[in-house]
Amino acid sequence: MIAEDPAATGLTSCLMTIQQASSLLTVPVSTLRSWERRYDVPTTSRTSGGHRRYTMVAIDELRLMRDEIARGKRAADAAASARLLLQPAEPARRFIDAFLDAAQAMEPGRVRTSLDDATEELGLGPTIDDVMMPAMRRIGRWWETGRCGVGHEHLTTEAVRTWLGKITVFAPEPRRPAPVVLACGPNDAHTLGMEALGALLVHAGRRCCVLGARTPGPALLATVEKVEPAAVVVVSHLSMGRRLAMEAVRTVATLGVPTFYAGNAFISTSTRHRIPGIHLGDSLSDAVRVVETALAG
């Protein structure tokens, strides 16, 4: 993926032609023209002869749109997501900027302070959904394109984990003894979104049991039988891991336990066909409300 860095491909940071952009992104020229015409993505400049020229910001916007479509989103929704990631709406923008500045400087204390400041003004749910998660996706994009090193990504991730841990430690005493079990699918290693969901559930008064990455089906089943949970959430982000994650969801559902699932592997409606349980969507705050509503019902 680092080959997508313009410097790595021999392209300079100046304006690109549509053919260069197409080659860099592996997106056909006709598709790039269609995205601009239909969804105004990206904003491009033109030469005196009317030829498109793409800045690095425009290339990043196109890359994000391409990746959102690959995750299963419709083109119109992908365009909206790309614009929000690059130009977040106020008041989240200044907190994202503070987060990213701290991440670039490799100062984990400032990363956590930016999230504390956002929580004080926006609340915990909006901070996680509108500041923390978009900022982490930007860090991921920077690492993939060579704009920052893996050390930046790891340090920032650990700073966020520490901040989420503080939210959990200082949450109110759980109102209900039965926990919500959260687990990644057997092939999934990305846990930050699941940990954030766990922090929000704990903050809402739910006890949580977070099993973490690559949870084997038998281990999940053994945990369910041991702790008798109020609900189970299975998270999968990789399409290659969706089948095993689906099997885990089905196994838990057969026990009569309220079952939920989330992640990029299930973002498209077609990927959720005939899966028992409830899909939690993209918003972590909404996911908490879905779980609470389902369990109350």
C-alpha positions in Angstrom: 0.0 0.0 0.0 2.9 2.4 0.6 3.4 2.3 -3.1 0.4 4.6 -3.3 2.5 7.4 -1.9 3.1 9.8 -4.8 6.8 10.0 -3.9 7.1 6.3 -4.1 5.6 6.2 -7.6 7.8 9.0 -8.9 4.9 11.5 -8.9 5.6 14.9 -7.4 3.4 16.8 -5.0 2.3 19.1 -7.8 -0.9 18.7 -9.8 -1.6 15.4 -11.5 -3.4 14.6 -14.8 -6.5 12.4 -14.7 -4.4 9.6 -16.3 -1.8 9.8 -13.5 -4.6 9.8 -10.9 -6.2 6.8 -12.5 -2.9 4.9 -12.5 -2.1 5.8 -8.9 -5.5 4.8 -7.6 -6.2 1.9 -10.0 -9.6 3.5 -10.8 -10.6 3.8 -14.5 -10.6 7.3 -16.0 -14.2 7.0 -16.9 -15.1 6.3 -13.2 -13.1 9.3 -12.0 -15.1 11.5 -14.4 -18.4 9.9 -13.3 -17.6 10.5 -9.6 -16.9 14.2 -10.2 -19.9 14.7 -12.4 -22.4 12.8 -10.2 -21.1 13.4 -6.7 -18.7 16.4 -7.0 -15.8 14.3 -5.8 -13.2 15.6 -5.9 -13.0 19.3 -6.4 -10.5 19.7 -9.3 -8.8 22.6 -11.0 -8.7 23.0 -14.8 -6.0 24.2 -17.1 -6.7 26.9 -19.6 -7.4 24.1 -22.1 -10.1 22.6 -19.8 -8.0 19.6 -18.6 -8.5 18.3 -15.0 -5.6 18.6 -12.5 -5.7 16.8 -9.2 -4.0 18.0 -6.0 -2.9 15.6 -3.2 -6.0 16.5 -1.3 -8.1 15.5 -4.2 -6.2 12.2 -4.6 -6.8 11.5 -0.9 -10.5 12.2 -1.3 -10.7 9.8 -4.3 -8.7 7.2 -2.4 -11.2 7.4 0.5 -14.2 7.1 -1.8 -12.7 4.1 -3.6 -12.1 2.4 -0.2 -15.6 3.2 1.1 -17.1 1.7 -2.0 -14.9 -1.4 -1.6 -16.3 -1.7 1.9 -19.8 -2.1 0.4 -21.1 1.5 0.5 -23.2 3.0 -2.3 -21.2 5.6 -4.3 -23.3 8.5 -3.0 -22.8 7.4 0.7 -19.1 6.8 0.0 -18.7 10.4 -1.4 -20.4 11.8 1.8 -18.1 9.7 4.0 -15.0 10.8 2.1 -15.9 14.5 2.4 -16.6 14.2 6.2 -13.3 12.4 6.8 -11.3 15.1 5.0 -13.4 18.0 6.1 -15.2 17.1 9.3 -18.1 19.2 10.3 -17.8 21.7 13.2 -17.5 21.4 16.1 -15.6 18.1 15.7 -13.0 19.5 13.3 -10.9 21.4 15.8 -10.7 18.4 18.1 -9.7 16.1 15.2 -7.0 18.6 14.2 -5.7 18.7 17.8 -5.7 14.9 17.9 -3.8 14.6 14.6 -1.3 17.3 15.6 -0.6 15.3 18.8 -0.3 12.0 16.9 2.2 13.5 14.4 4.2 14.9 17.3 4.1 11.4 18.9 2.7 12.9 22.2 0.2 10.4 23.7 -0.7 12.7 26.5 -1.9 15.4 24.1 -3.8 12.8 22.2 -5.7 11.9 25.4 -6.2 15.6 26.3 -7.8 16.2 22.9 -10.3 13.5 23.6 -10.9 14.8 27.1 -11.6 18.3 25.7 -13.9 16.9 23.1 -15.8 14.9 25.7 -16.3 17.9 27.9 -17.8 19.9 25.1 -19.5 17.2 22.9 -20.2 14.3 25.2 -18.7 10.8 25.2 -20.7 9.3 22.3 -20.1 12.1 19.8 -16.4 12.2 20.8 -16.0 8.6 20.0 -18.1 8.6 16.8 -17.1 12.0 15.4 -13.6 12.6 16.7 -11.8 9.5 17.8 -12.9 7.1 15.1 -12.5 9.5 12.1 -9.1 10.6 13.4 -7.9 7.0 13.8 -9.0 6.3 10.2 -7.0 9.3 9.1 -3.9 8.0 10.9 -4.5 4.6 9.2 -4.6 6.3 5.8 -1.4 8.3 6.6 0.4 5.1 7.5 -0.8 3.3 4.4 0.3 6.1 2.1 3.7 6.6 3.9 2.8 10.0 5.4 3.6 8.6 8.9 5.4 5.6 10.3 4.0 2.5 12.0 5.4 4.0 15.2 2.9 6.9 15.0 0.0 4.5 14.4 1.0 2.2 17.3 1.6 5.0 19.7 -1.7 6.7 18.9 -3.6 3.5 19.1 -2.2 2.8 22.6 -3.0 6.3 23.7 -6.6 5.8 22.6 -6.8 2.5 24.4 -5.5 4.1 27.6 -8.1 6.8 27.3 -10.9 4.2 26.7 -9.6 2.3 29.7 -10.0 5.3 31.9 -13.6 5.7 30.7 -14.2 2.1 31.7 -12.5 2.4 35.1 -14.4 5.5 36.1 -17.8 4.5 34.7 -20.7 4.1 37.1 -21.4 0.8 38.8 -23.1 -1.6 36.4 -26.9 -1.7 37.0 -27.2 -5.3 35.8 -25.1 -8.3 36.7 -25.2 -10.2 33.4 -22.5 -8.9 31.0 -22.5 -8.1 27.3 -19.8 -10.3 25.7 -17.9 -8.6 22.8 -15.6 -10.6 20.5 -13.9 -10.3 17.2 -14.4 -13.0 14.6 -11.8 -15.8 14.4 -9.9 -14.0 11.6 -10.2 -10.4 12.8 -7.4 -8.5 14.6 -8.8 -5.0 14.7 -10.3 -4.4 18.1 -10.4 -0.6 18.7 -13.9 -0.1 17.5 -15.1 -3.0 19.7 -13.2 -1.6 22.7 -14.9 1.8 22.1 -18.3 0.1 22.0 -17.5 -1.7 25.2 -16.5 1.6 26.9 -19.8 3.2 25.8 -21.8 0.2 27.1 -20.0 0.3 30.4 -20.6 4.0 30.6 -24.3 3.3 30.0 -24.4 1.0 33.0 -23.7 -2.4 31.3 -21.1 -4.8 32.5 -18.9 -6.0 29.6 -16.7 -9.0 28.9 -14.3 -8.1 26.1 -12.7 -11.2 24.6 -10.6 -9.4 22.0 -9.1 -10.3 18.7 -9.4 -13.6 16.8 -11.7 -15.2 19.2 -12.2 -18.9 18.2 -15.8 -20.1 18.0 -15.4 -22.7 20.7 -13.9 -20.1 23.0 -16.8 -17.8 22.5 -19.2 -20.6 23.1 -17.5 -21.6 26.3 -17.6 -18.1 27.5 -21.3 -17.8 26.8 -22.0 -21.0 28.7 -19.8 -19.8 31.6 -21.0 -16.2 32.2 -24.6 -16.4 30.9 -24.5 -13.0 29.2 -27.3 -10.6 28.6 -26.1 -10.4 25.0 -23.3 -11.2 22.6 -21.7 -8.9 20.0 -19.5 -10.3 17.2 -17.4 -7.9 15.2 -15.7 -8.6 11.8 -14.0 -6.2 9.5 -12.5 -8.4 6.9 -14.5 -10.0 4.1 -12.2 -13.0 4.4 -13.3 -13.4 8.0 -17.0 -13.0 7.5 -17.9 -16.7 7.1 -16.3 -17.7 10.4 -17.8 -14.7 12.1 -21.3 -15.6 10.8 -20.8 -19.1 12.1 -20.1 -17.7 15.5 -23.2 -15.5 15.4 -25.4 -18.5 14.4 -23.9 -20.7 17.1 -24.6 -18.1 19.8 -28.1 -17.4 18.5 -29.0 -21.1 18.7 -28.5 -20.8 22.5 -31.3 -18.2 22.7 -28.9 -15.4 23.7 -29.6 -12.0 22.1 -27.0 -11.7 19.4 -25.7 -8.6 17.6 -23.0 -8.2 14.9 -21.1 -5.3 13.5 -18.1 -4.3 11.4 -17.0 -3.6 7.8 -17.6 -7.2 6.8 -21.3 -6.7 7.2 -21.6 -3.1 5.9 -23.5 -4.2 2.7 -27.1 -5.4 3.0 -26.2 -8.4 0.9 -23.6 -9.6 3.4 -26.3 -9.7 6.1 -28.6 -12.1 4.3 -30.0 -14.8 6.6 -27.8 -13.9 9.6 -29.6 -14.2 12.9 -29.4 -11.4 15.3 -29.3 -7.6 14.8 -26.9 -5.5 12.8 -25.5 -2.6 14.8 -24.6 -0.2 11.9 -21.8 2.3 11.7 -22.4 4.6 14.7 -21.2 3.3 18.0 -23.5 5.5 19.9 -26.5 4.2 17.9 -25.2 0.7 18.5 -25.5 1.2 22.3 -29.1 2.4 21.8 -29.9 -0.6 19.6 -28.6 -3.0 22.2 -30.4 -1.3 25.1 -33.7 -1.1 23.1 -33.5 -4.8 22.1 -32.7 -6.0 25.6 -35.4 -3.8 27.1 -37.9 -5.3 24.7 
